[in-house]
Amino acid sequence: MRRAALISLGLALPACLLAAELFSQLGWEQKAFEETCFQFVKEPERLPSFKVTPAMRALALTQRKGAAEAIGAKAKAYFASETFKKRWAEHRGQFTGGEDKEQQRDVSDAQVQAQIDQSMQQMEQMMAMMPPAQQVEMKKAMAKAKAAKAEKAGKTKNARGEDGNTPPKDPNINLRKALQHLLAVTDGVDYGAALSFQDGRKFFANKAFEAKPAEWKMMFRAGREASEATRSYVRAWMAGLK
């Protein structure tokens, strides 16, 4: 009984150490990890390169699940940090001119929209009392006003990053896209796929697997425990995003 308890403690201890001292255990640097996380959200359709260190490869299968979850927790903590929020605001400010100018534009946009709405209401009230010919002209004027309103709304949408050109104000929009992309490119990994050797290198015997994305192959190399733990963590993460 005591021996079983010691074995269990021996298996759990590396995971605890990994969670507490992730980078010293895996040979990563905090700055490099944060850069990888930032690029992950900056370009959600293009996953950044993920440094696999010798320490990661040396992890026993029983430790890999805990390692994957610890990495996910570390990334989630970074995205919730003021460091990330400040950098995201600075990154977005390159497109919008900064938060102060954006707030000024929002106030100005609201005032313009209110003026347009008021003008259109007045036009509608006046139109019923006009001769048919003037009603035609009034309808043209209203159509022009509606077009101006739509154009202004489009500029506001662009400033908020909702058109895909400007980073969104809420980075969780891009984070969700990046997590969805990660799940998509690592779907259907065959952990029992056969390998062949050529010139001292390993290749998938199935040529279709050889054409898979690098992330799919990385999941294969990491093994079922780490990979499925990662995908499970990502799904839970996505479910908790607002």
C-alpha positions as YAML, in Angstrom:
chain: A
units: angstrom
residues:
- id: 1
  name: MET
  ca: [0.00, 0.00, 0.00]
- id: 2
  name: ARG
  ca: [2.80, 2.35, 0.94]
- id: 3
  name: ARG
  ca: [4.68, 1.44, -2.22]
- id: 4
  name: ALA
  ca: [1.62, 2.27, -4.35]
- id: 5
  name: ALA
  ca: [1.30, 5.64, -2.64]
- id: 6
  name: LEU
  ca: [4.96, 6.41, -3.29]
- id: 7
  name: ILE
  ca: [4.60, 5.48, -6.96]
- id: 8
  name: SER
  ca: [1.54, 7.72, -7.30]
- id: 9
  name: LEU
  ca: [3.42, 10.58, -5.64]
- id: 10
  name: GLY
  ca: [6.36, 10.00, -7.96]
- id: 11
  name: LEU
  ca: [4.11, 10.32, -11.00]
- id: 12
  name: ALA
  ca: [2.31, 13.39, -9.70]
- id: 13
  name: LEU
  ca: [5.38, 15.26, -8.49]
- id: 14
  name: PRO
  ca: [6.82, 16.10, -11.93]
- id: 15
  name: ALA
  ca: [3.48, 17.59, -13.01]
- id: 16
  name: CYS
  ca: [3.38, 19.74, -9.87]
- id: 17
  name: LEU
  ca: [6.91, 20.95, -10.49]
- id: 18
  name: LEU
  ca: [6.05, 21.60, -14.11]
- id: 19
  name: ALA
  ca: [3.11, 23.79, -13.18]
- id: 20
  name: ALA
  ca: [5.21, 25.75, -10.69]
- id: 21
  name: GLU
  ca: [8.39, 26.05, -12.74]
- id: 22
  name: LEU
  ca: [7.21, 25.47, -16.29]
- id: 23
  name: PHE
  ca: [9.98, 27.21, -18.17]
- id: 24
  name: SER
  ca: [12.86, 25.96, -16.09]
- id: 25
  name: GLN
  ca: [11.52, 22.45, -16.60]
- id: 26
  name: LEU
  ca: [11.02, 22.75, -20.35]
- id: 27
  name: GLY
  ca: [13.91, 25.02, -21.27]
- id: 28
  name: TRP
  ca: [11.72, 27.94, -22.36]
- id: 29
  name: GLU
  ca: [12.08, 31.64, -21.72]
- id: 30
  name: GLN
  ca: [9.12, 33.73, -20.57]
- id: 31
  name: LYS
  ca: [9.67, 36.38, -23.24]
- id: 32
  name: ALA
  ca: [9.79, 33.84, -26.07]
- id: 33
  name: PHE
  ca: [6.65, 32.10, -24.78]
- id: 34
  name: GLU
  ca: [4.74, 35.39, -24.55]
- id: 35
  name: GLU
  ca: [5.79, 36.25, -28.10]
- id: 36
  name: THR
  ca: [4.46, 32.92, -29.34]
- id: 37
  name: CYS
  ca: [1.17, 33.51, -27.51]
- id: 38
  name: PHE
  ca: [0.84, 37.02, -28.94]
- id: 39
  name: GLN
  ca: [1.46, 35.84, -32.50]
- id: 40
  name: PHE
  ca: [-1.15, 33.12, -31.92]
- id: 41
  name: VAL
  ca: [-3.82, 35.80, -31.41]
- id: 42
  name: LYS
  ca: [-2.38, 38.37, -33.82]
- id: 43
  name: GLU
  ca: [-2.71, 35.97, -36.78]
- id: 44
  name: PRO
  ca: [-5.35, 33.41, -35.77]
- id: 45
  name: GLU
  ca: [-5.33, 31.66, -39.14]
- id: 46
  name: ARG
  ca: [-1.56, 31.12, -39.02]
- id: 47
  name: LEU
  ca: [-0.24, 29.19, -36.05]
- id: 48
  name: PRO
  ca: [3.19, 30.33, -34.83]
- id: 49
  name: SER
  ca: [6.10, 27.93, -34.56]
- id: 50
  name: PHE
  ca: [6.12, 26.03, -31.29]
- id: 51
  name: LYS
  ca: [9.54, 25.26, -29.83]
- id: 52
  name: VAL
  ca: [9.78, 21.63, -28.81]
- id: 53
  name: THR
  ca: [12.74, 21.35, -26.46]
- id: 54
  name: PRO
  ca: [14.75, 18.21, -25.58]
- id: 55
  name: ALA
  ca: [13.22, 18.43, -22.09]
- id: 56
  name: MET
  ca: [9.75, 18.13, -23.60]
- id: 57
  name: ARG
  ca: [10.76, 15.12, -25.66]
- id: 58
  name: ALA
  ca: [12.21, 13.50, -22.55]
- id: 59
  name: LEU
  ca: [8.94, 13.70, -20.62]
- id: 60
  name: ALA
  ca: [7.45, 10.33, -19.81]
- id: 61
  name: LEU
  ca: [4.02, 9.55, -21.21]
- id: 62
  name: THR
  ca: [2.56, 9.79, -17.72]
- id: 63
  name: GLN
  ca: [3.83, 13.39, -17.44]
- id: 64
  name: ARG
  ca: [2.74, 14.71, -20.82]
- id: 65
  name: LYS
  ca: [-0.92, 15.28, -19.98]
- id: 66
  name: GLY
  ca: [0.04, 17.43, -17.01]
- id: 67
  name: ALA
  ca: [2.59, 19.26, -19.14]
- id: 68
  name: ALA
  ca: [0.02, 20.09, -21.82]
- id: 69
  name: GLU
  ca: [-2.45, 21.37, -19.24]
- id: 70
  name: ALA
  ca: [0.26, 23.43, -17.53]
- id: 71
  name: ILE
  ca: [1.21, 25.04, -20.84]
- id: 72
  name: GLY
  ca: [-2.43, 25.87, -21.50]
- id: 73
  name: ALA
  ca: [-2.84, 27.38, -18.05]
- id: 74
  name: LYS
  ca: [0.29, 29.48, -18.55]
- id: 75
  name: ALA
  ca: [-1.01, 30.77, -21.89]
- id: 76
  name: LYS
  ca: [-4.42, 31.57, -20.42]
- id: 77
  name: ALA
  ca: [-2.77, 33.49, -17.57]
- id: 78
  name: TYR
  ca: [-0.76, 35.55, -20.06]
- id: 79
  name: PHE
  ca: [-3.84, 36.47, -22.10]
- id: 80
  name: ALA
  ca: [-5.54, 37.64, -18.90]
- id: 81
  name: SER
  ca: [-2.54, 39.73, -17.83]
- id: 82
  name: GLU
  ca: [-2.14, 43.49, -18.04]
- id: 83
  name: THR
  ca: [1.05, 42.90, -20.04]
- id: 84
  name: PHE
  ca: [-0.90, 41.29, -22.86]
- id: 85
  name: LYS
  ca: [-3.79, 43.78, -22.70]
- id: 86
  name: LYS
  ca: [-1.37, 46.70, -22.96]
- id: 87
  name: ARG
  ca: [0.47, 45.17, -25.90]
- id: 88
  name: TRP
  ca: [-2.80, 44.37, -27.68]
- id: 89
  name: ALA
  ca: [-3.99, 47.96, -27.23]
- id: 90
  name: GLU
  ca: [-0.70, 49.24, -28.63]
- id: 91
  name: HIS
  ca: [-0.91, 46.84, -31.55]
- id: 92
  name: ARG
  ca: [-4.47, 47.90, -32.31]
- id: 93
  name: GLY
  ca: [-3.56, 51.54, -31.88]
- id: 94
  name: GLN
  ca: [-1.35, 51.29, -34.97]
- id: 95
  name: PHE
  ca: [-4.56, 50.88, -36.97]
- id: 96
  name: THR
  ca: [-6.93, 53.16, -35.02]
- id: 97
  name: GLY
  ca: [-4.62, 55.96, -33.85]
- id: 98
  name: GLY
  ca: [-4.93, 55.09, -30.18]
- id: 99
  name: GLU
  ca: [-7.68, 54.70, -27.58]
- id: 100
  name: ASP
  ca: [-8.22, 58.44, -27.00]
- id: 101
  name: LYS
  ca: [-8.76, 59.18, -30.68]
- id: 102
  name: GLU
  ca: [-11.02, 56.16, -30.98]
- id: 103
  name: GLN
  ca: [-13.21, 57.40, -28.12]
- id: 104
  name: GLN
  ca: [-13.40, 60.83, -29.74]
- id: 105
  name: ARG
  ca: [-14.49, 59.21, -33.00]
- id: 106
  name: ASP
  ca: [-17.13, 57.15, -31.19]
- id: 107
  name: VAL
  ca: [-18.65, 60.30, -29.65]
- id: 108
  name: SER
  ca: [-18.55, 62.10, -33.01]
- id: 109
  name: ASP
  ca: [-20.09, 59.09, -34.77]
- id: 110
  name: ALA
  ca: [-22.93, 58.93, -32.24]
- id: 111
  name: GLN
  ca: [-23.68, 62.63, -32.74]
- id: 112
  name: VAL
  ca: [-23.70, 62.32, -36.52]
- id: 113
  name: GLN
  ca: [-25.95, 59.25, -36.39]
- id: 114
  name: ALA
  ca: [-28.39, 61.07, -34.10]
- id: 115
  name: GLN
  ca: [-28.53, 64.03, -36.50]
- id: 116
  name: ILE
  ca: [-29.15, 61.74, -39.47]
- id: 117
  name: ASP
  ca: [-31.93, 59.89, -37.62]
- id: 118
  name: GLN
  ca: [-33.59, 63.19, -36.68]
- id: 119
  name: SER
  ca: [-33.41, 64.47, -40.26]
- id: 120
  name: MET
  ca: [-34.95, 61.28, -41.63]
- id: 121
  name: GLN
  ca: [-37.82, 61.45, -39.14]
- id: 122
  name: GLN
  ca: [-38.53, 65.03, -40.21]
- id: 123
  name: MET
  ca: [-38.46, 64.02, -43.86]
- id: 124
  name: GLU
  ca: [-40.96, 61.22, -43.27]
- id: 125
  name: GLN
  ca: [-43.33, 63.58, -41.47]
- id: 126
  name: MET
  ca: [-43.13, 66.19, -44.23]
- id: 127
  name: MET
  ca: [-43.41, 63.78, -47.15]
- id: 128
  name: ALA
  ca: [-47.08, 62.90, -46.58]
- id: 129
  name: MET
  ca: [-48.03, 66.55, -46.99]
- id: 130
  name: MET
  ca: [-46.12, 67.06, -50.26]
- id: 131
  name: PRO
  ca: [-47.31, 66.79, -53.87]
- id: 132
  name: PRO
  ca: [-46.34, 63.53, -55.66]
- id: 133
  name: ALA
  ca: [-43.45, 65.13, -57.57]
- id: 134
  name: GLN
  ca: [-41.91, 66.48, -54.39]
- id: 135
  name: GLN
  ca: [-42.42, 63.15, -52.67]
- id: 136
  name: VAL
  ca: [-40.23, 61.57, -55.35]
- id: 137
  name: GLU
  ca: [-37.47, 64.07, -54.63]
- id: 138
  name: MET
  ca: [-37.90, 63.57, -50.90]
- id: 139
  name: LYS
  ca: [-37.53, 59.81, -51.29]
- id: 140
  name: LYS
  ca: [-34.27, 60.40, -53.17]
- id: 141
  name: ALA
  ca: [-33.05, 62.62, -50.36]
- id: 142
  name: MET
  ca: [-33.97, 59.98, -47.79]
- id: 143
  name: ALA
  ca: [-32.16, 57.29, -49.76]
- id: 144
  name: LYS
  ca: [-29.10, 59.53, -49.83]
- id: 145
  name: ALA
  ca: [-29.32, 60.06, -46.07]
- id: 146
  name: LYS
  ca: [-29.62, 56.31, -45.47]
- id: 147
  name: ALA
  ca: [-26.57, 55.70, -47.64]
- id: 148
  name: ALA
  ca: [-24.61, 58.26, -45.63]
- id: 149
  name: LYS
  ca: [-25.67, 56.54, -42.42]
- id: 150
  name: ALA
  ca: [-24.61, 53.14, -43.75]
- id: 151
  name: GLU
  ca: [-21.25, 54.54, -44.85]
- id: 152
  name: LYS
  ca: [-20.64, 56.02, -41.42]
- id: 153
  name: ALA
  ca: [-21.61, 52.74, -39.77]
- id: 154
  name: GLY
  ca: [-19.17, 50.95, -42.06]
- id: 155
  name: LYS
  ca: [-16.33, 53.23, -40.97]
- id: 156
  name: THR
  ca: [-17.20, 52.57, -37.32]
- id: 157
  name: LYS
  ca: [-17.24, 48.85, -37.99]
- id: 158
  name: ASN
  ca: [-13.83, 49.10, -39.65]
- id: 159
  name: ALA
  ca: [-12.41, 51.00, -36.68]
- id: 160
  name: ARG
  ca: [-13.60, 48.27, -34.35]
- id: 161
  name: GLY
  ca: [-11.93, 45.60, -36.43]
- id: 162
  name: GLU
  ca: [-15.17, 43.85, -37.35]
- id: 163
  name: ASP
  ca: [-14.31, 43.80, -41.06]
- id: 164
  name: GLY
  ca: [-11.11, 41.77, -40.63]
- id: 165
  name: ASN
  ca: [-8.71, 44.60, -41.52]
- id: 166
  name: THR
  ca: [-8.28, 46.15, -38.09]
- id: 167
  name: PRO
  ca: [-7.57, 44.05, -34.98]
- id: 168
  name: PRO
  ca: [-10.76, 43.77, -32.90]
- id: 169
  name: LYS
  ca: [-10.99, 45.72, -29.68]
- id: 170
  name: ASP
  ca: [-11.76, 42.50, -27.83]
- id: 171
  name: PRO
  ca: [-8.78, 40.13, -28.39]
- id: 172
  name: ASN
  ca: [-11.00, 37.20, -27.40]
- id: 173
  name: ILE
  ca: [-12.51, 37.43, -30.89]
- id: 174
  name: ASN
  ca: [-9.15, 36.51, -32.40]
- id: 175
  name: LEU
  ca: [-8.32, 34.10, -29.58]
- id: 176
  name: ARG
  ca: [-11.48, 32.13, -30.29]
- id: 177
  name: LYS
  ca: [-10.59, 32.00, -34.00]
- id: 178
  name: ALA
  ca: [-7.06, 30.82, -33.18]
- id: 179
  name: LEU
  ca: [-8.31, 28.08, -30.86]
- id: 180
  name: GLN
  ca: [-10.84, 26.94, -33.47]
- id: 181
  name: HIS
  ca: [-8.08, 26.84, -36.07]
- id: 182
  name: LEU
  ca: [-5.86, 24.81, -33.74]
- id: 183
  name: LEU
  ca: [-8.62, 22.24, -33.25]
- id: 184
  name: ALA
  ca: [-9.27, 22.10, -37.00]
- id: 185
  name: VAL
  ca: [-5.67, 21.45, -38.07]
- id: 186
  name: THR
  ca: [-5.08, 18.84, -35.35]
- id: 187
  name: ASP
  ca: [-8.29, 16.90, -35.93]
- id: 188
  name: GLY
  ca: [-8.25, 13.18, -36.64]
- id: 189
  name: VAL
  ca: [-4.67, 12.34, -35.63]
- id: 190
  name: ASP
  ca: [-3.95, 8.64, -36.13]
- id: 191
  name: TYR
  ca: [-1.68, 7.91, -33.18]
- id: 192
  name: GLY
  ca: [-1.08, 4.40, -34.45]
- id: 193
  name: ALA
  ca: [0.01, 5.46, -37.95]
- id: 194
  name: ALA
  ca: [2.82, 3.39, -39.44]
- id: 195
  name: LEU
  ca: [6.17, 5.02, -40.13]
- id: 196
  name: SER
  ca: [8.84, 4.24, -42.71]
- id: 197
  name: PHE
  ca: [12.53, 5.14, -42.75]
- id: 198
  name: GLN
  ca: [14.37, 6.84, -45.59]
- id: 199
  name: ASP
  ca: [17.87, 8.30, -45.41]
- id: 200
  name: GLY
  ca: [17.80, 8.05, -41.64]
- id: 201
  name: ARG
  ca: [14.55, 10.02, -41.34]
- id: 202
  name: LYS
  ca: [11.05, 8.95, -40.37]
- id: 203
  name: PHE
  ca: [8.13, 9.39, -42.77]
- id: 204
  name: PHE
  ca: [4.50, 8.37, -42.62]
- id: 205
  name: ALA
  ca: [3.84, 5.25, -44.63]
- id: 206
  name: ASN
  ca: [0.49, 6.81, -45.55]
- id: 207
  name: LYS
  ca: [1.29, 9.63, -47.98]
- id: 208
  name: ALA
  ca: [-1.91, 11.46, -47.02]
- id: 209
  name: PHE
  ca: [-0.55, 11.78, -43.48]
- id: 210
  name: GLU
  ca: [2.76, 13.10, -44.80]
- id: 211
  name: ALA
  ca: [0.82, 15.98, -46.38]
- id: 212
  name: LYS
  ca: [-0.82, 16.94, -43.08]
- id: 213
  name: PRO
  ca: [-0.04, 20.29, -41.41]
- id: 214
  name: ALA
  ca: [3.00, 20.56, -39.14]
- id: 215
  name: GLU
  ca: [0.70, 20.92, -36.12]
- id: 216
  name: TRP
  ca: [-1.00, 17.60, -36.94]
- id: 217
  name: LYS
  ca: [2.40, 15.90, -37.08]
- id: 218
  name: MET
  ca: [3.46, 17.57, -33.84]
- id: 219
  name: MET
  ca: [0.39, 16.14, -32.12]
- id: 220
  name: PHE
  ca: [1.29, 12.71, -33.48]
- id: 221
  name: ARG
  ca: [4.81, 12.97, -32.10]
- id: 222
  name: ALA
  ca: [3.57, 14.23, -28.74]
- id: 223
  name: GLY
  ca: [1.34, 11.18, -28.39]
- id: 224
  name: ARG
  ca: [-2.29, 10.60, -27.50]
- id: 225
  name: GLU
  ca: [-1.99, 11.65, -23.83]
- id: 226
  name: ALA
  ca: [-0.55, 15.11, -24.46]
- id: 227
  name: SER
  ca: [-2.44, 15.79, -27.69]
- id: 228
  name: GLU
  ca: [-5.89, 14.85, -26.49]
- id: 229
  name: ALA
  ca: [-5.27, 16.69, -23.23]
- id: 230
  name: THR
  ca: [-4.39, 19.77, -25.28]
- id: 231
  name: ARG
  ca: [-7.49, 19.51, -27.45]
- id: 232
  name: SER
  ca: [-9.69, 18.94, -24.41]
- id: 233
  name: TYR
  ca: [-8.17, 21.98, -22.69]
- id: 234
  name: VAL
  ca: [-8.73, 24.10, -25.80]
- id: 235
  name: ARG
  ca: [-12.38, 23.06, -26.07]
- id: 236
  name: ALA
  ca: [-12.98, 23.92, -22.40]
- id: 237
  name: TRP
  ca: [-11.15, 27.22, -22.89]
- id: 238
  name: MET
  ca: [-13.34, 28.13, -25.84]
- id: 239
  name: ALA
  ca: [-16.49, 27.30, -23.87]
- id: 240
  name: GLY
  ca: [-15.45, 29.77, -21.20]
- id: 241
  name: LEU
  ca: [-14.68, 32.66, -23.55]
- id: 242
  name: LYS
  ca: [-17.23, 35.46, -23.58]
...
